Amino acid sequence: MEYVAHQGSIGHTRLFSELVRHSKHSYAATPSKWFANLRTKLGFTGGDEKKDFHSFRHTVADHLKQLGVAESVIGGILGHQTGGITFNRYGKDYKPEMLAASVEMLGFDFTVTLFT
């Protein structure tokens, strides 16, 4: 939450302001390349071990679903829209504070530096 507050305090409107929008892959190009390099460094290079960046989305969605988290909250974490007019037209996106408790339910250590 400190990082989110810091980004706002320095005038950034996006959480990861260093990401550049790619014409074909939007903002996913840089994290996908980063993850591919990390995956190779860690030895996940083929067969059943090969996972792409979106594998995390599947894991997060399934884990939170099994914990009984509402679909709209999971969608908010994954960056998906809920599909209904109530949330898409009239409701704003979830604030990070609203999603934090569900993210913490994942039990992952988020202290690692993502972009090194």
DSSP file (Angstrom, degrees, kcal/mol; ACC not computed):
  #  RESIDUE AA STRUCTURE BP1 BP2  ACC     N-H-->O    O-->H-N    N-H-->O    O-->H-N    TCO  KAPPA ALPHA  PHI   PSI    X-CA   Y-CA   Z-CA
    1    1 A M     >        0   0    0      0, 0.0     4,-2.4     0, 0.0     5,-0.2   0.000 360.0 360.0 360.0 -30.0    0.0    0.0    0.0
    2    2 A E  H  >  +     0   0    0      2,-0.2     4,-2.6     1,-0.2     5,-0.2   0.908 360.0  50.7 -63.5 -40.3    3.0    2.3    0.6
    3    3 A Y  H  > S+     0   0    0      2,-0.2     4,-2.6     1,-0.2    -1,-0.2   0.918 109.6  50.0 -62.5 -43.8    4.0    1.8   -3.0
    4    4 A V  H  > S+     0   0    0      1,-0.2     4,-1.9     2,-0.2    -2,-0.2   0.935 112.5  46.9 -60.5 -47.2    0.6    2.7   -4.3
    5    5 A A  H  X S+     0   0    0     -4,-2.4     4,-2.2     1,-0.2    -1,-0.2   0.900 111.6  51.8 -62.0 -41.0    0.5    5.8   -2.1
    6    6 A H  H  X S+     0   0    0     -4,-2.6     4,-1.5     1,-0.2     6,-0.2   0.921 106.1  53.5 -62.9 -44.2    4.0    6.8   -3.3
    7    7 A Q  H  <>S+     0   0    0     -4,-2.6     5,-2.5     1,-0.2     3,-0.3   0.914 112.1  45.4 -58.3 -43.0    3.0    6.4   -7.0
    8    8 A G  H ><5S+     0   0    0     -4,-1.9     3,-1.5     1,-0.2    -1,-0.2   0.875 107.9  57.4 -67.0 -37.2    0.1    8.8   -6.5
    9    9 A S  H 3<5S+     0   0    0     -4,-2.2    -1,-0.2     1,-0.3    -2,-0.2   0.755 106.3  49.1 -68.7 -23.1    2.2   11.3   -4.5
   10   10 A I  T 3<5S-     0   0    0     -4,-1.5    -1,-0.3    -3,-0.3    -2,-0.2   0.262 124.4-101.3-100.0  12.3    4.7   11.7   -7.3
   11   11 A G  T < 5S+     0   0    0     -3,-1.5     2,-0.3     1,-0.3    -3,-0.2   0.595  70.3 147.3  87.8  11.8    1.9   12.2   -9.8
   12   12 A H      < -     0   0    0     -5,-2.5    -1,-0.3    -6,-0.2    -2,-0.1  -0.647  31.0-167.4 -82.7 136.6    1.7    8.8  -11.5
   13   13 A T  S    S+     0   0    0     -2,-0.3     2,-0.3     4,-0.0    -1,-0.1   0.566  72.6  60.1 -97.0 -11.2   -1.8    7.7  -12.6
   14   14 A R  S >  S-     0   0    0      1,-0.1     3,-0.5    -7,-0.1     4,-0.0  -0.896  80.1-130.9-116.5 149.1   -0.8    4.1  -13.2
   15   15 A L  T 3  S+     0   0    0     -2,-0.3     2,-0.7     1,-0.3    -1,-0.1   0.916 106.9  34.4 -64.2 -45.3    0.6    1.7  -10.6
   16   16 A F  T >  S+     0   0    0      1,-0.2     3,-1.8    -3,-0.1    -1,-0.3  -0.713  72.2 171.1-111.9  79.3    3.5    0.6  -12.8
   17   17 A S  T <   +     0   0    0     -2,-0.7    -1,-0.2    -3,-0.5    -2,-0.1   0.665  68.1  69.9 -66.8 -17.8    4.3    3.7  -14.6
   18   18 A E  T 3  S+     0   0    0     -3,-0.1     2,-0.3     2,-0.1    -1,-0.3   0.617  76.8 100.7 -77.2 -10.7    7.6    2.3  -16.1
   19   19 A L    <   -     0   0    0     -3,-1.8     2,-0.4     1,-0.0     8,-0.1  -0.578  65.1-146.9 -77.5 136.0    5.6    0.0  -18.4
   20   20 A V        -     0   0    0     -2,-0.3     2,-0.5     7,-0.1    10,-0.3  -0.828  19.4-113.0-104.1 140.0    5.2    1.2  -21.9
   21   21 A R        -     0   0    0     -2,-0.4     2,-0.3     8,-0.1     6,-0.2  -0.605  29.2-151.4 -75.0 120.8    2.2    0.4  -24.0
   22   22 A H  B  >  -A   26   0A   0      4,-3.0     4,-1.6    -2,-0.5     6,-0.1  -0.733  16.5-128.5 -91.3 140.3    3.0   -1.9  -26.9
   23   23 A S  T  4 S+     0   0    0     -2,-0.3    -1,-0.1     1,-0.2     4,-0.1   0.840 104.5  24.9 -61.0 -34.7    0.9   -1.6  -30.0
   24   24 A K  T  4 S+     0   0    0      2,-0.1    -1,-0.2     1,-0.1    -3,-0.0   0.823 133.6  31.6 -97.8 -37.4    0.0   -5.3  -30.2
   25   25 A H  T >4 S-     0   0    0      1,-0.3     3,-1.8     2,-0.0     4,-0.3   0.251  87.9-149.5-111.0  11.7    0.4   -6.6  -26.6
   26   26 A S  B ><  -A   22   0A   0     -4,-1.6    -4,-3.0     1,-0.3     3,-0.6  -0.273  69.4 -24.3  54.8-133.6   -0.6   -3.4  -24.6
   27   27 A Y  T 3  S+     0   0    0     -6,-0.2     3,-0.3     1,-0.2    -1,-0.3   0.469 125.3  80.4 -88.5  -1.3    1.2   -3.2  -21.3
   28   28 A A  T <>  +     0   0    0     -3,-1.8     4,-2.2     1,-0.2     5,-0.2   0.650  70.0  81.4 -80.6 -15.0    1.8   -7.0  -21.0
   29   29 A A  H <> S+     0   0    0     -3,-0.6     4,-2.1    -4,-0.3     5,-0.2   0.928  93.2  44.1 -60.4 -49.4    4.8   -7.1  -23.3
   30   30 A T  H  > S+     0   0    0    -10,-0.3     4,-2.6    -3,-0.3    -1,-0.2   0.944 116.1  44.7 -65.7 -49.8    7.5   -6.0  -20.7
   31   31 A P  H  > S+     0   0    0      0, 0.0     4,-2.8     0, 0.0    -1,-0.2   0.875 112.6  53.7 -62.5 -34.4    6.3   -8.2  -17.8
   32   32 A S  H  X S+     0   0    0     -4,-2.2     4,-2.3     2,-0.2    -2,-0.2   0.916 110.8  45.4 -65.7 -42.0    5.9  -11.2  -20.2
   33   33 A K  H  X S+     0   0    0     -4,-2.1     4,-2.1    -5,-0.2    -1,-0.2   0.920 113.3  50.8 -64.8 -43.3    9.5  -10.8  -21.4
   34   34 A W  H  X S+     0   0    0     -4,-2.6     4,-2.3     1,-0.2    -2,-0.2   0.932 111.9  47.3 -58.9 -46.1   10.7  -10.3  -17.8
   35   35 A F  H  X S+     0   0    0     -4,-2.8     4,-3.3     1,-0.2     5,-0.2   0.897 108.1  54.7 -65.3 -40.3    8.9  -13.5  -16.7
   36   36 A A  H  X S+     0   0    0     -4,-2.3     4,-1.9     1,-0.2    -1,-0.2   0.906 110.7  46.7 -59.5 -41.5   10.2  -15.5  -19.6
   37   37 A N  H  X S+     0   0    0     -4,-2.1     4,-2.3     2,-0.2    -2,-0.2   0.915 113.9  47.5 -66.5 -42.8   13.8  -14.6  -18.6
   38   38 A L  H  X S+     0   0    0     -4,-2.3     4,-2.3     2,-0.2    -2,-0.2   0.923 109.7  53.3 -63.1 -44.6   13.1  -15.4  -15.0
   39   39 A R  H  X>S+     0   0    0     -4,-3.3     5,-2.3     1,-0.2     4,-0.5   0.905 110.5  47.3 -57.4 -43.5   11.5  -18.7  -15.9
   40   40 A T  H ><5S+     0   0    0     -4,-1.9     3,-1.2    -5,-0.2    -1,-0.2   0.922 110.3  52.0 -65.0 -44.2   14.6  -19.6  -17.9
   41   41 A K  H 3<5S+     0   0    0     -4,-2.3    -2,-0.2     1,-0.3    -1,-0.2   0.862 110.1  49.7 -59.5 -36.1   16.9  -18.6  -15.0
   42   42 A L  H 3<5S-     0   0    0     -4,-2.3    -1,-0.3    -5,-0.1    -2,-0.2   0.526 119.5-110.7 -83.1  -5.9   14.9  -20.8  -12.6
   43   43 A G  T <<5S+     0   0    0     -3,-1.2     2,-1.4    -4,-0.5    -3,-0.2   0.577  74.7 134.0  90.8   9.9   15.1  -23.8  -15.0
   44   44 A F      < +     0   0    0     -5,-2.3     7,-0.3    -6,-0.2    -1,-0.2  -0.693  25.7 135.9 -90.6  85.2   11.4  -23.9  -16.0
   45   45 A T        -     0   0    0     -2,-1.4     2,-0.3     1,-0.2    -1,-0.2   0.406  57.0 -12.0-120.7   2.7   12.2  -24.4  -19.7
   46   46 A G  S >  S+     0   0    0     -3,-0.2     3,-1.2     0, 0.0     4,-0.3  -0.994  90.6  34.4 179.3 177.2   10.0  -27.1  -21.2
   47   47 A G  G >  S-     0   0    0     -2,-0.3     3,-1.2     1,-0.2    -3,-0.0  -0.227 117.3 -18.3  60.7-145.4    7.6  -29.9  -20.8
   48   48 A D  G 3  S+     0   0    0      1,-0.2    -1,-0.2     3,-0.0    -4,-0.0   0.718 134.3  64.1 -67.3 -21.6    5.0  -29.8  -18.0
   49   49 A E  G <  S+     0   0    0     -3,-1.2     2,-0.4    -6,-0.1    -1,-0.2   0.658  74.2 109.5 -77.6 -14.7    7.1  -27.2  -16.1
   50   50 A K    <   +     0   0    0     -3,-1.2     2,-0.4    -4,-0.3    -5,-0.1  -0.477  43.5 168.8 -71.0 119.3    6.7  -24.6  -18.8
   51   51 A K        -     0   0    0     -2,-0.4     2,-0.2    -7,-0.3   -12,-0.1  -0.969  20.8-147.3-128.0 143.9    4.4  -21.9  -17.5
   52   52 A D    >   -     0   0    0     -2,-0.4     3,-1.7     1,-0.0     4,-0.5  -0.536  38.2 -92.7-103.1 177.6    3.7  -18.5  -19.0
   53   53 A F  T >  S+     0   0    0      1,-0.3     3,-1.1    -2,-0.2     4,-0.5   0.828 123.1  59.1 -59.3 -34.1    2.9  -15.3  -17.2
   54   54 A H  T 3> S+     0   0    0      1,-0.2     4,-1.6     2,-0.2     3,-0.3   0.636  83.8  80.7 -74.0 -12.4   -0.8  -15.9  -17.4
   55   55 A S  H <> S+     0   0    0     -3,-1.7     4,-2.2     1,-0.2    -1,-0.2   0.852  87.8  58.3 -58.7 -32.7   -0.5  -19.1  -15.5
   56   56 A F  H <> S+     0   0    0     -3,-1.1     4,-3.0    -4,-0.5    -1,-0.2   0.880 100.8  54.8 -64.4 -37.1   -0.4  -16.9  -12.4
   57   57 A R  H  > S+     0   0    0     -4,-0.5     4,-2.7    -3,-0.3     5,-0.2   0.919 108.9  47.7 -62.6 -42.4   -3.8  -15.5  -13.2
   58   58 A H  H  X S+     0   0    0     -4,-1.6     4,-2.5     2,-0.2     5,-0.2   0.923 113.4  48.1 -63.1 -44.0   -5.2  -19.0  -13.4
   59   59 A T  H  X S+     0   0    0     -4,-2.2     4,-2.6     2,-0.2     5,-0.2   0.929 114.1  45.7 -63.0 -46.6   -3.6  -20.0  -10.1
   60   60 A V  H  X S+     0   0    0     -4,-3.0     4,-2.6     2,-0.2     5,-0.3   0.940 113.6  49.1 -62.7 -48.3   -4.8  -16.8   -8.4
   61   61 A A  H  X S+     0   0    0     -4,-2.7     4,-2.1    -5,-0.2    -2,-0.2   0.930 115.1  43.8 -58.9 -46.8   -8.3  -17.1   -9.7
   62   62 A D  H  X S+     0   0    0     -4,-2.5     4,-2.4    -5,-0.2    -1,-0.2   0.929 113.6  50.1 -65.9 -44.9   -8.7  -20.7   -8.7
   63   63 A H  H  X S+     0   0    0     -4,-2.6     4,-1.1    -5,-0.2    -2,-0.2   0.931 114.2  43.9 -60.9 -47.0   -7.1  -20.3   -5.3
   64   64 A L  H  <>S+     0   0    0     -4,-2.6     5,-2.4     1,-0.2     4,-0.3   0.863 111.1  54.9 -68.6 -34.5   -9.4  -17.3   -4.4
   65   65 A K  H ><5S+     0   0    0     -4,-2.1     3,-1.6    -5,-0.3    -1,-0.2   0.926 106.6  51.1 -61.7 -43.6  -12.4  -19.1   -5.8
   66   66 A Q  H 3<5S+     0   0    0     -4,-2.4    -1,-0.2     1,-0.3    -2,-0.2   0.755 106.9  55.3 -65.8 -23.8  -11.7  -22.0   -3.5
   67   67 A L  T 3<5S-     0   0    0     -4,-1.1    -1,-0.3    -5,-0.2    -2,-0.2   0.437 120.6-109.9 -87.7  -0.1  -11.5  -19.6   -0.6
   68   68 A G  T < 5 +     0   0    0     -3,-1.6     2,-0.2    -4,-0.3    -3,-0.2   0.665  59.6 160.2  84.5  17.2  -15.0  -18.3   -1.4
   69   69 A V      < -     0   0    0     -5,-2.4    -1,-0.2     1,-0.1    -2,-0.1  -0.528  48.6-100.2 -73.2 139.0  -13.9  -14.8   -2.6
   70   70 A A     >  -     0   0    0     -2,-0.2     4,-2.3     1,-0.1     3,-0.5  -0.249  23.7-123.8 -60.4 143.3  -16.6  -13.1   -4.7
   71   71 A E  H  > S+     0   0    0      1,-0.2     4,-2.8     2,-0.2     5,-0.2   0.861 111.0  56.4 -57.4 -38.2  -16.1  -13.3   -8.5
   72   72 A S  H  > S+     0   0    0      2,-0.2     4,-1.7     1,-0.2    -1,-0.2   0.868 108.0  47.8 -65.0 -34.8  -16.2   -9.5   -8.8
   73   73 A V  H  > S+     0   0    0     -3,-0.5     4,-2.0     2,-0.2    -2,-0.2   0.918 112.0  49.0 -70.5 -43.8  -13.3   -9.1   -6.3
   74   74 A I  H  X S+     0   0    0     -4,-2.3     4,-2.4     1,-0.2    -2,-0.2   0.924 111.0  51.4 -60.0 -43.7  -11.3  -11.8   -8.1
   75   75 A G  H  X>S+     0   0    0     -4,-2.8     5,-3.1     1,-0.2     4,-1.1   0.879 107.3  53.4 -60.1 -38.3  -12.0   -9.9  -11.3
   76   76 A G  H  <5S+     0   0    0     -4,-1.7    -1,-0.2     3,-0.2    -2,-0.2   0.878 110.1  47.0 -63.8 -38.4  -10.8   -6.7   -9.7
   77   77 A I  H  <5S+     0   0    0     -4,-2.0    -2,-0.2     1,-0.2    -1,-0.2   0.901 116.5  43.6 -68.6 -41.5   -7.6   -8.3   -8.7
   78   78 A L  H  <5S-     0   0    0     -4,-2.4    -1,-0.2    -5,-0.2    -2,-0.2   0.553 115.4-112.6 -83.5  -7.5   -7.0   -9.8  -12.2
   79   79 A G  T  <5 +     0   0    0     -4,-1.1     2,-0.3     1,-0.3    -3,-0.2   0.735  69.6 139.5  83.5  22.8   -8.1   -6.7  -14.0
   80   80 A H      < -     0   0    0     -5,-3.1    -1,-0.3    -6,-0.2     2,-0.2  -0.676  51.5-122.9 -98.0 153.9  -11.2   -8.2  -15.5
   81   81 A Q        -     0   0    0     -2,-0.3     7,-0.0     1,-0.1    -1,-0.0  -0.642  15.3-132.8 -88.5 154.4  -14.6   -6.5  -15.8
   82   82 A T        -     0   0    0     -2,-0.2    -1,-0.1     2,-0.2     3,-0.1   0.712  31.5-130.0 -83.1 -19.6  -17.6   -8.2  -14.2
   83   83 A G        +     0   0    0      1,-0.3     2,-0.2     2,-0.1    -1,-0.1   0.184  67.9 112.6  95.3 -18.3  -19.9   -7.9  -17.3
   84   84 A G  S  > S-     0   0    0      1,-0.1     4,-2.5     4,-0.0     5,-0.3  -0.609  70.6-128.0 -92.4 152.7  -22.9   -6.4  -15.6
   85   85 A I  H  >>S+     0   0    0     -2,-0.2     4,-1.9     1,-0.2     5,-1.3   0.832 104.3  64.1 -65.2 -32.3  -24.2   -2.8  -16.2
   86   86 A T  I  4>S+     0   0    0      1,-0.2     5,-1.2     3,-0.2     4,-0.5   0.932 116.5  25.4 -59.4 -47.7  -24.2   -2.1  -12.4
   87   87 A F  I  45S+     0   0    0      3,-0.2    -2,-0.2    -3,-0.2    -1,-0.2   0.877 125.6  47.4 -85.2 -39.6  -20.5   -2.4  -12.0
   88   88 A N  I  <5S+     0   0    0     -4,-2.5    -3,-0.2     1,-0.1    -2,-0.2   0.887 125.6  24.3 -73.8 -38.5  -19.2   -1.6  -15.5
   89   89 A R  I  <5S+     0   0    0     -4,-1.9    -3,-0.2    -5,-0.3    -2,-0.1   0.882 137.7  20.6 -93.8 -43.0  -21.3    1.5  -16.2
   90   90 A Y  I   <S+     0   0    0     -5,-1.3     2,-0.3    -4,-0.5    -3,-0.2   0.770 107.9  74.6-101.8 -30.0  -22.1    2.9  -12.7
   91   91 A G  S   <S-     0   0    0     -5,-1.2     2,-0.1    -6,-0.3     3,-0.1  -0.641  70.4-134.9 -90.9 143.5  -19.5    1.4  -10.4
   92   92 A K        -     0   0    0     -2,-0.3     3,-0.1     1,-0.2    -2,-0.1  -0.397  39.1 -81.9 -82.5 166.7  -15.9    2.5  -10.2
   93   93 A D        -     0   0    0      1,-0.1    -1,-0.2    -2,-0.1     2,-0.1  -0.288  59.0 -87.8 -62.6 156.1  -13.0    0.0  -10.1
   94   94 A Y        -     0   0    0     -3,-0.1    -1,-0.1     1,-0.1    -3,-0.0  -0.396  42.1-118.9 -63.0 142.2  -12.2   -1.4   -6.6
   95   95 A K    >>  -     0   0    0      1,-0.1     3,-1.3    -3,-0.1     4,-1.1  -0.570  25.8-113.6 -76.5 148.7   -9.8    0.7   -4.6
   96   96 A P  H 3> S+     0   0    0      0, 0.0     4,-1.7     0, 0.0     3,-0.4   0.853 116.7  59.8 -53.8 -36.8   -6.5   -1.2   -3.7
   97   97 A E  H 3> S+     0   0    0      1,-0.2     4,-0.6     2,-0.2    -3,-0.0   0.838 102.6  53.5 -61.2 -31.3   -7.5   -1.2    0.0
   98   98 A M  H <4 S+     0   0    0     -3,-1.3     4,-0.3     1,-0.2    -1,-0.2   0.814 113.8  41.1 -72.3 -31.6  -10.6   -3.1   -0.9
   99   99 A L  H  X S+     0   0    0     -4,-1.1     4,-2.3    -3,-0.4     3,-0.5   0.676  93.5  85.1 -88.9 -19.4   -8.6   -5.8   -2.7
  100  100 A A  H  X S+     0   0    0     -4,-1.7     4,-2.7     1,-0.2     5,-0.2   0.869  85.6  53.3 -55.7 -44.6   -5.8   -6.1   -0.2
  101  101 A A  H  X S+     0   0    0     -4,-0.6     4,-1.0     1,-0.2    -1,-0.2   0.892 111.6  46.2 -61.1 -39.4   -7.4   -8.5    2.2
  102  102 A S  H  4 S+     0   0    0     -3,-0.5     4,-0.5    -4,-0.3     3,-0.3   0.893 111.5  51.3 -71.0 -38.7   -8.2  -10.9   -0.7
  103  103 A V  H >< S+     0   0    0     -4,-2.3     3,-1.5     1,-0.2     5,-0.4   0.909 107.4  54.0 -62.3 -41.0   -4.6  -10.6   -2.1
  104  104 A E  H >< S+     0   0    0     -4,-2.7     3,-1.3     1,-0.3    -1,-0.2   0.776  95.3  68.7 -64.7 -25.6   -3.3  -11.4    1.4
  105  105 A M  T 3< S+     0   0    0     -4,-1.0    -1,-0.3    -3,-0.3    -2,-0.2   0.725  85.0  71.8 -64.0 -20.6   -5.4  -14.6    1.5
  106  106 A L  T <  S-     0   0    0     -3,-1.5    -1,-0.3    -4,-0.5    -2,-0.2   0.799  94.1-144.0 -67.1 -27.6   -3.1  -15.9   -1.3
  107  107 A G    <   +     0   0    0     -3,-1.3     2,-0.2    -4,-0.4    -3,-0.1   0.698  46.2 144.0  74.5  19.3   -0.3  -16.3    1.3
  108  108 A F        -     0   0    0     -5,-0.4     2,-0.9     1,-0.0    -1,-0.2  -0.595  56.5-116.8 -90.0 154.3    2.5  -15.3   -1.1
  109  109 A D    >   -     0   0    0     -2,-0.2     3,-0.5     1,-0.1    -1,-0.0  -0.815  30.4-178.7 -89.5 108.6    5.5  -13.3   -0.1
  110  110 A F  T 3   +     0   0    0     -2,-0.9    -1,-0.1     1,-0.2     4,-0.1   0.117  55.3  99.9 -95.5  21.3    5.3  -10.1   -2.1
  111  111 A T  T 3   +     0   0    0      2,-0.1    -1,-0.2     3,-0.0     2,-0.1   0.523  55.8 106.3 -85.7  -4.1    8.5   -8.7   -0.8
  112  112 A V  S <  S-     0   0    0     -3,-0.5     2,-0.6     1,-0.1     0, 0.0  -0.401  80.0-110.8 -72.6 152.0   10.5   -9.7   -3.9
  113  113 A T        -     0   0    0      1,-0.2     3,-0.2    -2,-0.1    -1,-0.1  -0.750  26.9-161.6 -83.7 123.1   11.5   -7.1   -6.4
  114  114 A L  S    S+     0   0    0     -2,-0.6     2,-0.8     1,-0.2    -1,-0.2   0.900  76.1  41.5 -75.5 -42.1    9.5   -7.6   -9.6
  115  115 A F              0   0    0      1,-0.2    -1,-0.2   -81,-0.0   -81,-0.0  -0.823 360.0 360.0-116.3  94.7   11.6   -5.7  -12.1
  116  116 A T              0   0    0     -2,-0.8    -1,-0.2    -3,-0.2    -2,-0.1   0.379 360.0 360.0-114.8 360.0   15.3   -6.2  -11.7
